[in-house]
Amino acid sequence: MGLFRKDLNTINSLKPEKSTWLFFLIFCVLSAIGHVLIGYCWLRSQIGELILTFAPLFLLYTIVILKQWPTKWVKRLIWVGVGLRLLFLVATPALSDDYFRFIWDGRLLASGYNPYLYLPSEILHTSIVKEANLTQALYEGLNSPHYFTVYPPLNQLIFGVAARLGGESVLVSIVVLRLFIIAAEIGNLWLMNSFRWPQYLQKSRRGMVLVYALNPFVIMELVGNLHFEAVTLFCVLLAIRGLMSLPKVPYLYTKSAVALGLGASVKLIPLIFLPLIVGKIGLREGIKYSIITSGVLLALFIPFMSEALFHNFGKSLDLYFQKFEFNASVYYLLREIGFWLTGYNIIQSLGPLLSLTTLAGLSWLAFQRQNLLEKMLLALTLYFLLATTVHPWYITTLVALGALTKHWYTVVWSALLPLTYVAYLSQPYQENLRIVTLEYILVFGCLGYEFFLKGIDWEKPSSL
């Protein structure tokens, strides 16, 4: 009788494991199907199909991340996240056309030309086009042929490698670019899962990496649509890891500063973290840190150095802040007030004003106590809420920081952003401001709940 009871207990103990495996397999199969549909079947104009595929994917993802998973299952699910990214390996980006500029700049560089010096529209009928194999099809795919490139030097070097290895094949160049992004994403998942949190946070942090690892929006935008925020995030996480070790190993701030400089050499956005880091490690060490970070960025610009480089690069950045508009929140409200008061778009005044407001907010955050990760999340959130342009993939870094700090408004934001592709149903694109309004009502609602009702404990101890 005792033996029978022992066998029954053994069988009962196996049932939860079997049900977990069943759910795991269902999740893997359905997620794979959904990601393949997004990567290989739907175009940017097929917004209905995209949303009908994305919505069930995100619902399934939400069920998974809300479930408490043992450590061994967290590791398995992280590998699932890697697998879902690999599914996009040979897909041509359908929701973004930025890759045309990546390949254009890369072919210029691979042929010995400085991509910062040439407007695509100006060299279209010159010998450079033939020498660099810049085809008419490639030119027609560019979304900004009348603007100088705005991609920093390390990004340009990656473009050059992809162009050299890809030769005349656009698809091979895309695959090479994607391998860089997938490698960075694997690094991101490893870093997020291996952070040594303070003991009292270990249990609450376990499995939060899945919020980023399995997020279909993150996978779609970074790997599927070929955006290099993934590489920037890897560098930022390396920088954070170095700062976490700072109290025990002071020299690591140099490695951290180099990592942040490399991140800024892919996308300039990590530079907004410098005031927060200075506030964390002190003025003296912070100045050294900032010099190293800036030095890395400037050193990578040296191969491209010319009299016109900074003029052209700065001109394009200036146009970005004073002309481009997409999926903004506070800016759109102020723009409407400006129309009412003046009768015209006051973006040329609002752009710099909002940038100064962001800078003031960063300065205030720099002097808040402890918890650098929380402050980085808030800084980036402030920047995007005051920006004139918020493309969907910009928010992927927020999803990662939200996962590390256990804030959920970034997940809500990522669920809503695919709706912004409704803008591309018409040519030229036309935003649906009702969708934008709905997006930001929900985002501000979640943000308000987490930061004002739930609150942030600025005083809690932290290695950061």
Secondary structure as the mmCIF struct_conf table of DSSP 4:
data_model
#
loop_
_struct_conf.conf_type_id
_struct_conf.id
_struct_conf.beg_label_comp_id
_struct_conf.beg_label_asym_id
_struct_conf.beg_label_seq_id
_struct_conf.end_label_comp_id
_struct_conf.end_label_asym_id
_struct_conf.end_label_seq_id
HELX_RH_AL_P HELX_RH_AL_P1 GLY A 2 TYR A 40
TURN_TY1_P TURN_TY1_P1 CYS A 41 CYS A 41
TURN_TY1_P TURN_TY1_P2 ARG A 44 SER A 45
HELX_RH_AL_P HELX_RH_AL_P2 ILE A 47 LEU A 66
BEND BEND1 LYS A 67 LYS A 67
HELX_RH_AL_P HELX_RH_AL_P3 THR A 71 LEU A 86
TURN_TY1_P TURN_TY1_P3 LEU A 87 VAL A 90
HELX_LH_PP_P HELX_LH_PP_P1 ALA A 91 PRO A 93
BEND BEND2 ALA A 94 LEU A 95
TURN_TY1_P TURN_TY1_P4 ASP A 98 ASP A 98
HELX_RH_AL_P HELX_RH_AL_P4 TYR A 99 ALA A 110
TURN_TY1_P TURN_TY1_P5 SER A 111 GLY A 112
HELX_RH_3T_P HELX_RH_3T_P1 PRO A 115 LEU A 117
HELX_RH_AL_P HELX_RH_AL_P5 PRO A 120 ILE A 123
TURN_TY1_P TURN_TY1_P6 LEU A 124 HIS A 125
BEND BEND3 THR A 126 THR A 126
HELX_RH_AL_P HELX_RH_AL_P6 SER A 127 GLU A 131
TURN_TY1_P TURN_TY1_P7 ALA A 132 ASN A 133
HELX_RH_AL_P HELX_RH_AL_P7 GLN A 136 GLY A 141
BEND BEND4 ASN A 143 ASN A 143
TURN_TY1_P TURN_TY1_P8 PRO A 145 HIS A 146
BEND BEND5 TYR A 147 TYR A 147
HELX_RH_AL_P HELX_RH_AL_P8 PRO A 153 GLY A 166
TURN_TY1_P TURN_TY1_P9 GLY A 167 GLU A 168
HELX_RH_AL_P HELX_RH_AL_P9 VAL A 170 SER A 194
HELX_RH_AL_P HELX_RH_AL_P10 GLN A 199 ARG A 205
TURN_TY1_P TURN_TY1_P10 ARG A 206 MET A 208
HELX_RH_AL_P HELX_RH_AL_P11 VAL A 209 ALA A 213
TURN_TY1_P TURN_TY1_P11 LEU A 214 LEU A 214
HELX_RH_AL_P HELX_RH_AL_P12 PRO A 216 VAL A 218
HELX_RH_PI_P HELX_RH_PI_P1 ILE A 219 GLY A 224
TURN_TY1_P TURN_TY1_P12 ASN A 225 LEU A 226
TURN_TY1_P TURN_TY1_P13 PHE A 228 PHE A 228
HELX_RH_AL_P HELX_RH_AL_P13 GLU A 229 MET A 244
TURN_TY1_P TURN_TY1_P14 SER A 245 LYS A 248
TURN_TY1_P TURN_TY1_P15 PRO A 250 TYR A 251
HELX_RH_AL_P HELX_RH_AL_P14 LEU A 252 ALA A 264
TURN_TY1_P TURN_TY1_P16 SER A 265 VAL A 266
BEND BEND6 LEU A 268 LEU A 268
HELX_RH_3T_P HELX_RH_3T_P2 ILE A 269 PHE A 273
HELX_RH_AL_P HELX_RH_AL_P15 LEU A 274 ILE A 281
HELX_RH_AL_P HELX_RH_AL_P16 LEU A 283 PHE A 301
HELX_RH_3T_P HELX_RH_3T_P3 ILE A 302 PHE A 304
TURN_TY1_P TURN_TY1_P17 GLU A 307 ALA A 308
HELX_RH_AL_P HELX_RH_AL_P17 LEU A 309 GLN A 322
TURN_TY1_P TURN_TY1_P18 LYS A 323 LYS A 323
STRN STRN1 PHE A 326 PHE A 326
BEND BEND7 ASN A 327 ASN A 327
BEND BEND8 SER A 329 SER A 329
HELX_RH_AL_P HELX_RH_AL_P18 VAL A 330 THR A 342
BEND BEND9 GLY A 343 TYR A 344
HELX_RH_AL_P HELX_RH_AL_P19 ILE A 347 ALA A 366
TURN_TY1_P TURN_TY1_P19 PHE A 367 PHE A 367
BEND BEND10 GLN A 368 GLN A 368
BEND BEND11 GLN A 370 GLN A 370
HELX_RH_AL_P HELX_RH_AL_P20 LEU A 372 LEU A 385
TURN_TY1_P TURN_TY1_P20 LEU A 386 LEU A 386
BEND BEND12 THR A 388 THR A 388
STRN STRN2 THR A 389 THR A 389
HELX_RH_3T_P HELX_RH_3T_P4 PRO A 392 ILE A 395
HELX_RH_AL_P HELX_RH_AL_P21 THR A 396 THR A 405
TURN_TY1_P TURN_TY1_P21 LYS A 406 LYS A 406
HELX_RH_AL_P HELX_RH_AL_P22 TYR A 409 LEU A 416
HELX_RH_3T_P HELX_RH_3T_P5 LEU A 417 LEU A 425
BEND BEND13 SER A 426 PRO A 428
HELX_RH_AL_P HELX_RH_AL_P23 LEU A 433 GLY A 448
HELX_RH_PI_P HELX_RH_PI_P2 TYR A 449 LEU A 453
BEND BEND14 LYS A 454 LYS A 454
TURN_TY1_P TURN_TY1_P22 TRP A 458 GLU A 459
BEND BEND15 LYS A 460 LYS A 460
#
